[in-house]
Amino acid sequence: MQPRDLSDHVAYEAGRGIEEVARELGRDPAEFVKLASNENPLGPSPAAADAIREAASNVNSYPKSAHTDLTDAVADRWRVSPAQVWLANGGDGALDYLSRAMLEPGDDVLVPTPGFAYYGMSARFHHGDVREYALDREDEFTQTADTVLTAYDGERIVYLTSPHNPSGSTIELAEIERLADETDAETLIVVDEAYGEFAETDSAVSLVEGRNGFDARDDVAVLRTFSKVYGLAGLRLGYAVVPGEWADAYARVNTPFAASELACRAGLAALEDGDHVERTVETVRKSRATMREAIDAHVWESAGNFVLVDVGDATAVADAMQERGVIVRDCTSFGLPECIRITCGTEAETERAIETLSDVLATLDLDHEPGSEPESESEPEVADT
């Protein structure tokens, strides 16, 4: 007895945690700081933590009412109907729902490279095939409709990431609209906005709903998560905002009670904790600006809660930084063996990362692209999220 042929599937390579690194190296976990997985530097929303404690005694019940309360709150936040909010077990769960709803065996999806591996993984799980379009590092990973259309060949789903992981680039709504206009009527444009709260760009929900000068569309869906700005990565909570025309498909593809009672109650509280969101966004933007200014290597401009750095040899630098107690992401798995990704941390964590990277680069004497003075810019005021 064997599973079906999984030879085309790849395992997701997650960032390593402090405990496993410390165990492997025989060190005290307190020696390390983790800046590898784009987690919230301030931790979870305090209101969400309180909600978890209060709801803990109710986990014997299925989260039906909690699910409804959270769906209504998210819908109110985006000014859509509750039926358009597909709540899921993380953003990757929402990806799976879209795959279930859209893909027939043999359908293709078009994904960015470098990019989030789960786009392609979800398609293959649902018997779809995967094609890629390239974002060029020499062009600052710029995202345009032309970039995608050059590779497009009638795929059923086209994935965009804005801000893009791992580079931090964004795509303008007008470019998304053009892409939707110039692809087939049966092609769905999925805009992954997992890091959207850290960017200055408007959400592609405007295209779904026909706001801010755009016409409403039935071929654009948007992904969001509670993992990043709300600090609830460990609870696995995300959602898709989909067009009203086919929103009722959720009932047919939804995993029963996919979002837990604790996750729903925490998410509901986090939505109301504007102070935590504001502090998080401000911390990230300061860290982002500091790293771009202080790191003596090329740092791509980012709208996410991370920066991508050209260090010459990602594995050597990441390993050396880890030995010194700073865990960063080796981007070799993204197809960028010269680059590391550093999550924006607290002021102290950011300073430690910069100092450690500077020491490693000086010690290893690698052939990396030196940093250049960023164009004159000021970090924007914290947006109303």
C-alpha positions, -999 to 999 in steps of 0.1 A, spaced: 0 0 0 15 33 -11 2 69 -13 -4 84 -47 26 97 -67 39 127 -49 72 130 -68 62 165 -81 54 178 -46 79 196 -25 79 200 13 74 235 27 106 248 43 97 269 73 120 292 92 137 275 121 126 282 157 148 292 186 142 260 206 153 237 178 184 258 169 194 260 206 189 222 210 210 215 179 238 237 190 236 227 227 230 263 237 206 282 260 175 295 240 179 328 258 210 335 237 191 337 205 168 361 187 147 349 158 143 372 128 135 345 103 98 340 100 83 375 97 65 372 130 52 402 150 81 417 170 58 429 198 41 395 203 3 390 201 -23 416 207 -27 418 245 -65 420 240 -62 387 220 -42 371 247 -69 380 273 -96 366 249 -77 333 247 -76 330 285 -113 338 288 -123 314 261 -101 285 272 -128 269 293 -151 268 263 -130 247 240 -153 218 245 -177 235 222 -175 239 184 -167 275 173 -200 281 154 -210 314 171 -174 325 174 -169 319 137 -200 340 128 -190 368 151 -155 370 136 -168 367 100 -192 396 106 -164 417 121 -141 411 92 -169 418 68 -176 451 86 -140 460 84 -138 456 46 -174 468 40 -184 435 23 -211 410 30 -203 382 55 -207 356 28 -177 371 10 -154 364 40 -140 328 37 -125 323 72 -98 296 73 -71 279 92 -44 304 82 -39 321 49 -28 288 35 -61 273 45 -78 301 24 -56 292 -5 -68 256 -3 -104 268 -3 -98 287 -35 -81 257 -50 -110 235 -42 -135 260 -56 -116 267 -88 -94 239 -99 -103 209 -121 -77 181 -124 -51 193 -149 -58 230 -145 -28 253 -143 -19 280 -118 6 308 -124 29 317 -95 57 341 -89 93 330 -86 107 337 -61 76 333 -41 56 315 -14 59 278 -21 24 270 -9 7 285 -39 21 257 -60 17 231 -33 -20 238 -29 -25 235 -66 -8 201 -67 -27 189 -37 -58 196 -57 -45 179 -89 -35 211 -106 -3 219 -125 20 249 -118 37 274 -141 59 303 -130 65 339 -139 98 355 -129 103 386 -108 138 400 -117 161 409 -89 181 431 -113 148 451 -117 142 453 -80 116 426 -82 92 451 -98 57 438 -103 37 448 -133 9 434 -154 34 429 -183 56 408 -161 28 384 -155 12 385 -190 45 376 -206 42 342 -190 4 339 -189 -11 311 -210 -47 308 -198 -41 296 -163 -71 292 -140 -55 310 -111 -28 337 -112 -12 345 -79 2 380 -70 19 388 -37 17 424 -25 39 430 -6 59 403 -22 77 377 0 108 377 1 115 410 -16 89 434 -2 78 449 -36 42 458 -43 19 460 -73 -4 489 -80 -41 483 -82 -43 497 -117 -18 470 -128 -39 443 -111 -70 457 -129 -52 456 -162 -41 420 -156 -76 410 -148 -89 427 -179 -63 410 -202 -66 375 -188 -94 351 -197 -128 355 -182 -124 322 -163 -90 332 -148 -90 342 -111 -65 368 -99 -56 360 -63 -38 389 -45 -20 377 -13 -19 407 11 -5 389 41 18 419 48 -7 445 36 -10 464 69 27 473 66 24 488 31 12 522 19 -8 507 -10 -46 503 -9 -60 468 -7 -72 450 -38 -106 446 -20 -113 479 -39 -113 458 -71 -135 432 -56 -161 457 -44 -157 485 -70 -144 513 -48 -119 541 -52 -127 546 -89 -125 509 -98 -154 488 -113 -164 458 -92 -150 425 -105 -159 388 -101 -124 376 -111 -103 390 -82 -100 376 -46 -78 388 -18 -60 369 10 -54 383 44 -40 368 77 -40 374 114 -4 360 116 15 392 110 3 425 122 -20 410 148 7 386 161 -15 354 160 7 332 138 6 303 163 -32 302 162 -34 298 124 -61 322 113 -67 338 79 -93 345 53 -101 353 17 -124 381 5 -141 369 -26 -166 383 -51 -202 382 -41 -212 364 -73 -197 331 -61 -193 336 -24 -218 308 -16 -192 282 -28 -176 285 7 -202 262 22 -192 235 -3 -155 237 2 -151 247 38 -136 223 63 -160 220 92 -150 244 120 -116 250 104 -109 280 126 -108 271 163 -128 287 191 -96 302 206 -84 315 172 -118 331 164 -121 348 198 -85 360 197 -90 373 161 -121 392 171 -103 409 200 -72 416 179 -94 434 153 -104 459 179 -69 464 193 -59 494 172 -32 505 196 -13 472 191 -16 474 153 -3 510 154 27 501 176 35 471 155 34 490 122 55 519 136 81 494 150 84 477 117 87 509 97 115 521 119 133 488 118 130 487 80 144 522 76 172 515 100 183 484 83 183 500 48 204 528 61 229 509 83 235 476 65 266 477 43 251 455 16 223 460 -9 190 460 9 159 460 -14 132 486 -5 104 467 12 68 473 21 66 442 43 78 435 78 112 422 66 141 432 43 160 412 17 197 416 17 224 406 -8 252 390 12 270 370 -15 266 336 2 233 332 20 240 299 37 274 309 50 261 342 63 229 327 79 249 299 95 275 324 109 248 347 122 230 318 138 263 308 156 263 344 170 227 340 182 207 358 154 185 335 133 177 349 98 162 333 67 185 318 42 168 325 9 184 297 -11 151 279 -9 135 308 -27 161 305 -55 181 334 -41 213 317 -28 230 351 -24 203 366 -2 191 365 34 158 379 47 157 396 80 124 402 99 119 436 113 124 434 150 123 456 181 149 484 183 173 462 203 168 432 180 173 453 149 206 468 163 218 433 172 210 420 137 228 449 120 259 445 143 260 407 138 256 409 100 283 436 98 307 414 119 299 383 98 304 401 65 337 415 77 349 382 90 339 361 60 350 387 35 323 376 10 317 390 -25 284 408 -18 268 438 -34 276 468 -12 249 489 1 239 521 -16 224 552 -1 187 549 -3 168 577 -20 157 605 3 126 593 19 108 596 52 89 568 68 52 576 64 28 581 92 11 550 105 -19 543 83 -54 538 97 -56 500 96 
